[in-house]
């Protein structure tokens, strides 16, 4: 992520392909995107031999991605999300700092998700829309391999995950 960027330059994608051969479909008809729950759990170490409480890293907690999608825009994406919400289907998303195309140097979070919240807001004097919350999901590739969230980097010739 070289240099500061504003959110409108960042990108969000749904994977409509497979894990090994992703087909990244841009999700552009959204407002602010937030990842408020990118947290690691901590276990406290307290001992009589020390006057300090120390922390030990445990699991990364459940990750959530929140955004607003205006009603009536991005119909293909909205239809797929509506179907996935009512069916409880997990799919893979990527929240990137730029274009995910090879050679662009983008990086971000690649994560299997479920749609946890899909409320339909209809304010009188604002654009109607959906305040969507995606949460980290259990997801297997067609080969039966469980896939975890990863930090995904795209360089000019390769992609890497950490």
URHU-V336270 format. One record per residue. N is the residue number from 1. RES is the residue in one small letter. PSI is psi as a letter, one per 30 degrees, with the letter a starting at -180 (* if undefined). D_CENTER is the distance of its C-alpha to the mean C-alpha in whole Angstrom. Layout:
# URHU-V336270
{{N;RES;PSI;D_CENTER} {N;RES;PSI;D_CENTER}}
This chain:
# URHU-V336270
{{1;x;i;17} {2;x;k;20} {3;x;l;22} {4;x;k;20} {5;x;l;18} {6;x;l;18} {7;x;e;14} {8;x;f;16} {9;x;f;16} {10;x;l;13} {11;x;l;11} {12;x;k;8} {13;x;l;9} {14;x;k;9} {15;x;j;11} {16;x;g;15} {17;x;b;16} {18;x;l;16} {19;x;e;15} {20;x;f;18} {21;x;i;18} {22;x;k;15} {23;x;j;16} {24;x;j;13} {25;x;j;14} {26;x;k;13} {27;x;j;12} {28;x;f;14} {29;x;i;16} {30;x;l;13} {31;x;b;15} {32;x;k;13} {33;x;k;9} {34;x;k;9} {35;x;i;7} {36;x;f;11} {37;x;h;11} {38;x;i;10} {39;x;l;14} {40;x;k;16} {41;x;l;19} {42;x;k;23} {43;x;k;26} {44;x;k;29} {45;x;j;32} {46;x;k;35} {47;x;l;38} {48;x;f;42} {49;x;f;42} {50;x;k;40} {51;x;g;40} {52;x;k;36} {53;x;k;33} {54;x;l;31} {55;x;k;27} {56;x;k;26} {57;x;k;22} {58;x;b;21} {59;x;l;18} {60;x;k;14} {61;x;l;14} {62;x;k;11} {63;x;k;8} {64;x;k;7} {65;x;k;5} {66;x;k;8} {67;x;l;10} {68;x;k;14} {69;x;j;15} {70;x;k;19} {71;x;k;21} {72;x;f;22} {73;x;l;20} {74;x;h;18} {75;x;e;20} {76;x;e;19} {77;x;e;15} {78;x;e;16} {79;x;e;18} {80;x;e;16} {81;x;e;14} {82;x;e;17} {83;x;e;18} {84;x;e;15} {85;x;e;15} {86;x;f;19} {87;x;f;19} {88;x;h;17} {89;x;k;15} {90;x;k;12} {91;x;l;10} {92;x;k;8} {93;x;l;5} {94;x;k;5} {95;x;j;5} {96;x;l;9} {97;x;g;12} {98;x;a;14} {99;x;k;15} {100;x;f;14} {101;x;k;17} {102;x;k;19} {103;x;f;21} {104;x;f;19} {105;x;g;18} {106;x;l;15} {107;x;l;12} {108;x;a;9} {109;x;k;6} {110;x;k;6} {111;x;k;5} {112;x;k;8} {113;x;l;7} {114;x;l;10} {115;x;j;11} {116;x;e;13} {117;x;k;14} {118;x;h;15} {119;x;k;18} {120;x;j;20} {121;x;k;22} {122;x;i;25} {123;x;k;27} {124;x;e;30} {125;x;g;30} {126;x;l;26} {127;x;k;24} {128;x;l;23} {129;x;a;19} {130;x;k;17} {131;x;j;15} {132;x;k;12} {133;x;j;10} {134;x;k;7} {135;x;l;8} {136;x;k;8} {137;x;l;11} {138;x;k;14} {139;x;k;14} {140;x;k;17} {141;x;l;17} {142;x;f;21} {143;x;f;22} {144;x;g;22} {145;x;k;20} {146;x;k;17} {147;x;k;14} {148;x;l;12} {149;x;k;9} {150;x;l;10} {151;x;j;10} {152;x;k;11} {153;x;k;14} {154;x;j;16} {155;x;a;20} {156;x;f;23} {157;x;f;24} {158;x;l;21} {159;x;k;17} {160;x;l;17} {161;x;k;15} {162;x;*;15}}
